[in-house]
Amino acid sequence: MHRLHRRGRRLAVLVAVTLTLPLTATVSQAVAATPAPSTSAYALVPLPVSQRVVAGHGFTLAPRTRIAVLSKDSQALGVGTYLSKLLAPATGYDLHVVKDTRAPKNAIVLDPNGPKNLGAEGYTLTSDRNGVVIRAHGAEGLFRGVQTLRQLLPAAVESRSNQPRTWTVSPVQISDSPRYEYRGVMLDVARRFFPVDQVKRYIDEAAAYKINTLHLHLTDDQGWRIAIDALPDLTRIGATTQSGFTGGTDWYYTAADYKEIVAYASSRFMTVVPEIDGPGHTDAALASVPGLNCDNKAKAPYSGFDVGISLYCLEDGTHTGNVRRFLNTVIKEVAKLTPGPYIHIGGDETPQATPEQYAAYVKAATDATVGQAKTVMAWHQLGQAPIPAGTLLQYWGQDEDRESIGTEKETNSVRFVRNGVAQGAKFVMSPSDHAYLDMQYDVSTPYGVHWAEVGYVPVRRSYEWDPATVTGTMDGTGPLVPAKNIAGVEAALWADRAYEGSGSLPTPKTNWPVPQAYADYMSFPRLPAIAEVGWSPQSVRGWNGFRQRLAQQGPRWTAAGIGYFAAPGVPWPGTVTTVEGTHSIETGGVALENAGSTSDGSDLLMWTPNRADAQTWTITAQSDDTYTLTNKRSGKCAEATGGPGTAVVQRTCNGRTAQRWKATPTNFDQYTITSAGTGLVLTATASVKGAKATQQPDTDTALQHWTID
């Protein structure tokens, strides 16, 4: 069924491929100097609202540099201590944190007494040879400013070992505040358990990019991860399984563990949102509490990969009462452990539930949540039932839903979103084709999934979307969710396919990386991309600028020990692209491919980049300084004949002029590709799947600029 793939576990929607772990982007490697910052701005992610490079020298740290906090507030002083500890390993300096009443020179000054109009997270940052001053209206804004400060220092500052060198803060003036109040990341600890230390590590990685919410997916078919004192079997039985594993004894968080995570997140000004999923995704609960099943018999614990396989028994008054009492007990205990305002109650993927059964669950779960003075959060499917005003719905739809808006085939997702808006819901945007971090980057990705209707999610696709229009029609008009109802964005890292060769079910020989290695590889560089979507004004964002800034984050991740994916299309330091060789040819977020055809004369089309054979081109230099483009799947060459607007086709390679192309460098490491036969430029008709590749006069438009990776 259409909706059964948020978790992405159905093999029917997966393409089995041979997977290997890519170590670098698909470019020729060479020693290259790290590009210097531009004269107008530094390579900061997320992009600040405004920044101006200051003439002169920056501020150089020294062993006796102080961190002066202009407040006695414990949280502000805590930010100073955090900064001192952050800088200590790489610099070797023990920077003393002092309380002061006015800003001293030759210091890093943290001033939480800035104007109220900065808001809770806004800040200003100035740096020159005399020092650094971060000013905010409270400690949270100081913390966000500190994340910018660390990016103004050399990348080696992220190292956990001493790096003898000069530590100079780039000179700059910055004024900054977030676009959206809610900027989150979801960590699926139910299908793959993350130990406390690995959750903390992920919190630090996300906080560095100004993420302020950690959504923990605590329960699912494969595991129950939060101890409930009144129901000890939930962890004694329900926590013994993971996707692909059985026999666990400590795959859950005790109350003390959970409090530790919450406190650590709070120290990074991050709110924890616990998710207790239902009425589906409940096998772990059904294995632990017999009365949640219609036959009053506990199910066997589940460690598989299917989806849509479970449902609380809501068929009669007795069992509906059991579910209600169960939810009251669980949510009451979780709420006591959670100082944040939200409890997430799931609500997705329940194809076997009748409308009456679904509504019964929603009433029980929302009553329990509101009864604990918490705000209801849920997946957007909850909009199909009556919900409290102010409920926060998490939208995970995709372009397929947008394409259906206003047609006779509007999807259920579209209808549920409409109904949620009508009931006064607010929304967090997590479109699965942009913000799901478990989606594979391309065919080489060793972990995760891809769905037939979504395809792959390269980093550019994670970046190029707008929360304000993602529920609108394909031309960006008429969004279902008004701007005032958008609370923010969230990236989601599901973890059921967290193993190599994830296009097939695992075997005893399957390699399972530790959870943090999976999280790093799938999140970086896409999590920073989504963080910028949530923080930076839409008007200042653009892919070409972002990929240049993103590239400078790579050395930081290397220094920090983050095993990231060196995504194609990003000019990572130390790499250069050569035209000759085997490449993907892309423009506007889509790639040139032969549409799977092996026939002479078939049109070349544009499609979501996936690095499959149909999108792989061998570029071969000819004696006249031109190149031939040979498709790996078909073995045929790209050919141009005719006049402007004529489709570019593939044909058996013959070496004639019609199959020869000139590659001319343009800005941003891109090229125009010109037919030697017609003098016209290779041009995509649109940056959408299925658009034709044509030849047109050179007008220097974006869809005539190609990356060759």
N, C-alpha and C positions, 0 to 999 in steps of 0.2 A: 504494500500500500504506500501511497505517496508520502505520508508523514512519518513513516517508520524509519527515520535515519538521522535523527539528531546525534545519536551515539555513534553512528557510522559503522555498525557491526555486521550488517547483513552482507554476506559475500556476494549476493546478487548484484550489488551496486559497486563492487570493487573489481578492478582489472588486475589480474595477477601478473606481476612483472618480476623479473630478476632484479634484485635490489643490491646495491653496494653502497657503502658509506662514502659520500663525496667529501674530500678533504679541503678542496678549494673550489672557487668558481671556475667555470669552464673557459678559462683564458690561458694564454701562454704566460708563464711566470718569468719575471725578471726583477732584479733589484731596482727599486724605484724610491725616490725620496718621498716622504709624506708631504702632500701639497700644503703650502702655507695658507693660513686663513686669508679670506678676502679682505680688502681694505675697508669694507663697510660692515662686516659682521663676522662672528666666529661660528664654528660648526657646532651649534648647540641643538640638542634634542631633549624635550620639545622646543620648537622655535618660540622665543619670547615674543610678546606683543610688540615690543620695540627694543632695539639695541643699537648702540652707536660706539664705534671704536674710538678710543681717546688717544690723541697724539702723545707720544712720549713713551716712557718705560712703565712697565707694570710693577707690581709689588712683589718683592722677593722675600720668601719666608726665611727665617733664621731660627736657630735653636732657642733664642730668647724671645721670639715673637709671642705676644699674648693674644688670647681670644677674650676680648672685653665685651661683657654682656651688660647692657645698660638697663638692668632690671634686677630685682630680687625674686622675680617669679621663678618657681621651680622648673616649670616647663621650658622657659627660655634658657635658664642655666643648663637644663638637660640637653638642649640643642647644642650649646657650646661644648659640653662634654662629649656628645656624639661626634662633633666635628674634630675635636682633638684626637679621639680614638680612631677616627677614620683616617686621619693623616699620619698617625704615628708609625704604622708598619713600614710604609714606603720611605718616608722622610727620615725616620729615625729620631724625630723631634718629639719631645714631651711638651707640647704647647700648653701652657698654663691657662686655665679659665679663671677670669677674675670678674668680680662685680665692680661696675664703675658708674659714675653719674653723668659723665660726658665722654665723648669719643676721643680717645688718645690717638696720637700719630703712631705710625709704624706698628699697627696692630690690625687684626681682623675684628671688626666691631659688629656686634649683633644687637640691633636696636628694635625691641618689640613695641615701641611707643609711636609708631608711625600713624598717619591719619586713618580714620575709620573707612574712608572711601577705598582703601586698598583691599578691603574685604578680608575674610579669614585666611585666604591662601595667597593673596597678592603680595608683592614685594618690589623693592627697588634695590639695585646693586650697583655700586660704583667702585672702581678700582683704578688706582694710579700708583705712582712710585711711593706715595706716603702711606698707603694702606688700602684696606678693603672695608666698605661699609655696606651691610645688608640691613635694610629697614623694612619693617612689616608692622601690621596691626595685630600683634600677638605672636605666639611661638610657632604656630603652624606655618605662617607665612615665612618666618625665618628658616624653618626646615626646608621649605620648597626652594628658597634662595640658596641654601647650602648645596642643594643638588646641582644648581647652576654653577656655583663656585667651583665645585670639583671638576667640572668640564672646562673651566678656564685654566686649570693647571695641566701640566703634561700628563699624557695618558698613563705613564708609569706610576702615577699616584694611586692607581687602583691596585697595585701589587700588594700582596700580604707579606712581602719580605723587603728588607732595606735595599734601596736603589740609590746609591750615591750620585747626586747630580744637583743642579740648581733648580729650585722650585719657585717659579715666577708666575704670578697670576696675571693673565692678559689684561691690559688696560681697557676699560669699557664702561659704558653707562647703560643700564638695563632697567626697564619698567615692565612689569609682567603680572598677569593674573590669568586664571583659567577660564576657558569658554564654558565648561560644564562643571557642576558641583560634584557629580558622581563620575569617577574614573576608576574602573575596577578591573580585576582579573579573577577568573574562576579557576580553582585548582581541584581537579577530580581526584580526591583521596579515597573514594569509595571503590573504584575498580582497581586502582593501583595505590597501595598505601604508601604515603610519604611520612617517614619518621619526623619527629618534631624538629630536629636540627635542619633537615632538608626543607621543611616549610619555612623556617626562619631565613634560610639562605634565599629562598624565592621571594620572601617579603623584602629583603634588602635589595635584590635585583630589580624588583618592580618599583620600589620606593625611589630608586635612583632616577626614574623617569616620571616622577610625580604621580604615580598611581596611588590612590588614597583609599581603596576598598579591596579587601580580600574576601571573595565568596568561596566558601569551602563546601564542596559537594560531598556531604558526610555520609549519605546513605544511598544505596542502590541495590539492584539484584545481587551484585557480587560481594557486598559487604556493608556492615553497619559499623561506623568508626567512632561513635561517641558513646561513652559509658553513661547509662541511665541507672541510678542506684535502685530505683523501684522495679526495674526490669533487667536484672543482671544477665538473663539469657540472650539479650540483644547482642552483647559482646562475647559471652561465653560460647554461643553458637554462631551468631550472625557475623562475627568478625573473623571466622576461621578460614574464609575464602577470599580470593581476589580473582580477577580475570586471569585464568591460566594457572592458578595456584590453590592448593588446599593445605589444611593442617596448621594454620597459624594459631599462635597463642597470645600474641601481643600486637596484632594488627588493628589497634584502635587507640584512641586518646582517652586517658583517664580524665577525671575532672581537673586534676592538677596539670596534666599535659595541656588540656584545652585552655585553661587559665594562663598558662605560660605563653601559648601562641597568641592569645588575645592581648596580653600585656606587652609582648614583644612588638606586635603590630601597632599597638597604641603608642609605643615609644617612637615609632616611625610615622605617627599621625595617620594610621591606616585603620579603618573600621572593618571588623570581621562580621561577615554575614553568613550564618550557618544555614545550610539547606537540609531539610528533612523531606525527602522526595515522597510523592504519593499522588494519586492512589495507585499508579503503576510504579515500576522500578522498585518493587517492594519485596522481592524474594527473600532477602536477608531477614526482614521482619517476619515474613510468613514462616520462615524456618525456625524462628525463635519464640513466637507467640501463637500457639495453636488456635486460639479463639479468633484470630484475624482471618482464618480460612473457613469457608462455608461448611466443610466437613469436620471442623474442629480438630483437625490433625495437622501437625507441623509438616511443612514441606522439607525436602532435603536441601541443605545448603547448596548454593549455585556458584560455579566458578567459570561459566561459559561466556559466550560473546553475543548471544542473541538479544533482541530488543522487543518490547511490547509483549512480554511473556507473563506478566504478573499483574494482579489486581487485588486490593483489599476486598473482602467479601462485604458487599453493600446491598445484598439481595433481600434482606428482611430487617425488621426492626431490631431483633436481637443482635445481629452481627453489626448493623450500623451503630448500635449503642456500644458494642465492643470497640469499634474503630474510634468512636468519639472519645471514649474513656482513655484509650491508648494514646491518642494524639494530645489530649489534655495533659496526661502524665509526662509525655516526652517533651512537649513544647514548654511546659512549665519549668522543667529542669534545665533545658537548653537556654531558655530566656534568662534564668537566674545567673547563668554563667556568662551571658552575653550582654555587655553594657551598650552595644550599638543599638540602633533603632529598628533593625529589620530582622525578621525571620522569613526565610525562603521556604515555601511549601510545595515547590515542584509544579505538578499539574500537567505535564506533557505526556504524550505517547500512551494513550489509553484507548486503543481502538475497540476493545471488547466491552468498555463501559457504556451502559445506556445513559442518556441524558439525565435520568433521575438518579442513577448511581453516582455519576460525576458530580451533580449538584449537591448530593448528600455529603460527599467528601469535602467539597469546597466549603460548605457551611460548617462542618465540623472543624476543619483546619483553620478557617478564618476566625471562627468564634474563639478557638483556643489561643490564637495569636493575638487577637485584639484584647482578649481577656487578660493577657500579660502585658498590656500597654505597649505592644510592639506593632510596627507597620508591616502589613502583609506584603511580601514580595513573591513573585511566581513567574513561571514561563508564560508567554502570551496566550497560551491555550486557556488559561484561567478566565479570560475574557468571555468565554462562551456561557459562563454561569454568573449568577448574581455575586458581586464582590463589593467590599467596603469602598467608599469613596477614598481616593488617595492611595489606593493599592499601587504598588510599583511592579509593572509587568515588564518582563525581559523578552524582547523581540529577537527571535533567531531565524526569521524568514530569509528569503533569498530572492534573486532576480526572477525566478520562476513565479513567485507570488506577485511581484510588481507587474510582471507581464500580464497577469490575469485581471488586474484592477479595472473595473468598469465593463468587463466582458461577462458573457453568460457562464464562463467557466472560472469565476472568481474562486480562489482556493479557500479552504476553511480558515487558514491563517489570516487572510485578509478580513474575513467576516469576524473572526474573534478579536482582531485589533480594532475594527470599527466599534464593536460592542464594548470593548474595554474603554475606548475614548468616551463613548456615550455615558459610561458609568463614572467618569471622572478620574480614570487611572492616569498615572504618569508612567513613563517608559524609559527603560535603559536599552540602548541599541547594541545588539550582539548579532548582526547578520551573519549567518553561518558561512556565506561565501566571501566574507571579508575578515571576520573577527574570530573564527574558530581556529585555534592554534594547533589542533590535532590534524587539520587538513594537510595533506602532503604538499610540499612546495612544487614538486614535479615528479616525474617517473623515477628519478634517482633517490628520492627520499626513503630512507630505510624504515621509518616508523609511520604510524598514523594511518589515515584513510583518505579516500576521495570518493565523492558520490557522483553518480552518473549525471545528474542535472547540475551539479556545481563544478565538477572537474577539479582542478588543482587551484591552490591559493598561493601564488608567488607573493613576494613581499610588496611589490607594487600594488597588487590587488588589495592587500591589507591596508594600504595607505590611501588609495584613491577612492574614497567614499565620503559622503557627508551625512551625518546623523539626521540633519534636517530634511533630507530628501530621500532617505533610504526606504521609507515606506510610501514613496510617491510612484507615479507612473514612470516608465522608462526614460521619458524626456525630462524627468526631475520636477514635474509640476504636480500639484494637487496631493501633497503628502497626507496620508491618513492620520498621522499624529501631528497635531499642531506644535509649533516650536515651543510654546509655553508649557507643553506637556512632556517635553524631553528632559529627563533628569541627567542623562549622560550616556556613557559607553562602557562596555565591558568586553574584554578578550576572554575566551573560554578555552581552557586546556583540558580536554578529555583525555583519559589515560588507559582505556581498555585495550588499545592496540599499540602499547608501548614496548614493542619488540621489533627486532629486525625481520624483514620479510613479511610485513604485516598485511600484505595483500592476500595471504593465505593463513589458515589457522596454524598456531605454533605446533612444533614437534619437540620431542625430548632434546633435540640438538639446537633448538632456537636460542639465539643470544638475546637476553633481556638486560638492557643497561640499567644501572641504578636509576631510581626515579629522577634524581636531580639532573643526570646527564640527558635523559629524555626531555625534561622540562627546558633545559638550556637550549638544546638543539632546535626544538620546535618553537620556542618563544623568541629567540634572537636570530634574525633582526625584526620579527613581526610585532612583538610586544611594544618596542619603542615606537613603531609606526602607528599603532593604535593609540598609544599614549599621546602622541602628537595630535591625532584626530580629536581626542577629547580635551586637550589643553589649548591648542593654538587656534587663533581666529581662522575661519575657513578662507578668508580673503587673502591671507599671507601664505597659504600652503601651496606647494607645487611639487610634483614628482622630481623634476630635474634638480631643483635646489635641495630637496630632501635627500636624494640619493648621494649627493656630494657630502652633505653633513653626516649622513648615516655611515658613510665609509670611514669617517674619522672616529667613529665609536668602536670600530673593530679592534684597534690596538688596546683600547680600554678593556674590552671584554677579554682579550688575550691576557692582559696583565692581571685581571681579576680571576682568571681560571674558568671563564665561561666558554664552554665548547659550542660555539655558534655555527650556523650554516652560512658560509660565504656566498651569499645569494648572487646569481648572475645579474647583470645590469647595474651593479653597484661597484664603483671604482675603488675597491679596497686598496689601501696602501700596500706597496710591494708587488702589485700586479699590473701588467699592461696587456692590452688587447691587440692581437695581430689579426689582420683581415684574413690571411690565409689560414686554412685549417678547417676543423669541424665546429660549426657554430649553430646557435639559434639566431634568427633574424627577426627583430621585434620593433614595434612602434606603437605608441598609444596604449600600452598595456596588453596588446595582442601580438601573436606570432604568426609569421608566414608559414603555411603548411600546404600539403598537397591533398588535404581532405580525405586521405586514405586511398586515393585512386592510384592505379598504376597505368592508366590509359594515356596515350598520346592525345594532346589537345585539351586535357581537362584543366579547368580554371584553378589557379592558386587562390586560396582563401586565407582569412585571418581567424585565429582561434586563441582561446586562453592558453598562455604558455604552459607547456608541460614537459618539454625536452624529450618527447617521444620521437621515434624514427621519422614520422611524417613531418616533424618540425626541425629535423636535423639536416643541415646543409653543409656539404663539403665545398669550400671556396678555394678554387685553384687558379693561381696566377698564370696568365698567358704572356706570350712574348711581346705583345703590344700594350702592356700595362693595364690590361683589362683582366676580368676574372670570369670564370664560369661558376654557376651555382647548381650543384648536383644534389638532388634529394636522396636521403639515405634509404627511405622506404621503397621508393619507386625506381631509383637509379637513373632518373631522367633529369634533364636540365631545365631551368627556368628560361623561358623564351618570350621575346617581345616583338610583335609585328603590328602593323596598322598604325592608326593615328591616336590622338588624345582620347582618353577614356576607354581604350581597348583593354580587355582583360589580359593579364599576364598568365601564361599557361605553362605546362610542362610538356616536354617532348624528348624523344630519344636524342641523346647527346650527339652532335654532329660537328661541333667546332666552328660553326658559321657565326657571322657577326650578330645575328639575331639572338644568339645565346651568350653574348659577351656583355659584361657590365663593368662600369667604372665606379669605384668607391671613393668619394670625396669627403674628407673629414669636415664636420661642422662643430658647433658648440656642444659641450657636455659629453664629449667622447662619442659622438654619434656621427653618422655618415648619410650623405645622399647617395643613392644607387641609381645610376643612369644607364639606360640602354645604349650600347655602342651603335646599334643599328638604327634606332629611331631618334635618339637624342632626348627622349622623354624620361622622366624620373619615376622610379617605382613608388607608387602611392597607394595607401590603404584607403578605401572609400569611407570607412568609419572605424572607430575603435570598439567594435562589438563583434561577438562571435558570428561567423558566417559572412562577414563583409568580404568583398572581392578585393584582390590585389590588381591594380590597374597601372597604366602609365599615363602621366600627365605632364604638362609644362612645369618647369621648376618655379614654384611660387613661394618657396621657403616656408611652407606650412608644417605644422607639427607632425602630420601623418606622412611627411616625406623625409623625416629624420629617423634613421634606423640605428638601433644598437646591434652590434655584432659580438655576441658573447660565446 
